[in-house]
């Protein structure tokens, strides 16, 4: 069997796109899971930003206090 003959063979019947959604309940649960994940990600990002801002403010205040007290 040659490579050319193997590559030119036409596939038997198959569908690349399903015609109907077999599990509507799964799609509903998956959409809810994704929404919870996005909400969680937003919450974590907000908390991280808050921690970074507070840490930076404390570091700047400590630097100013050190500079004032070291004179």
Buried (B, 14 or more C-beta within 10 A) or exposed (E): EEEEEEEEEEEEEEEEEEEEEEEEEEEEEEEEEEEEEEEEEEEEEEEEEEEEEEEEEEEEEEEEEEEEEEE
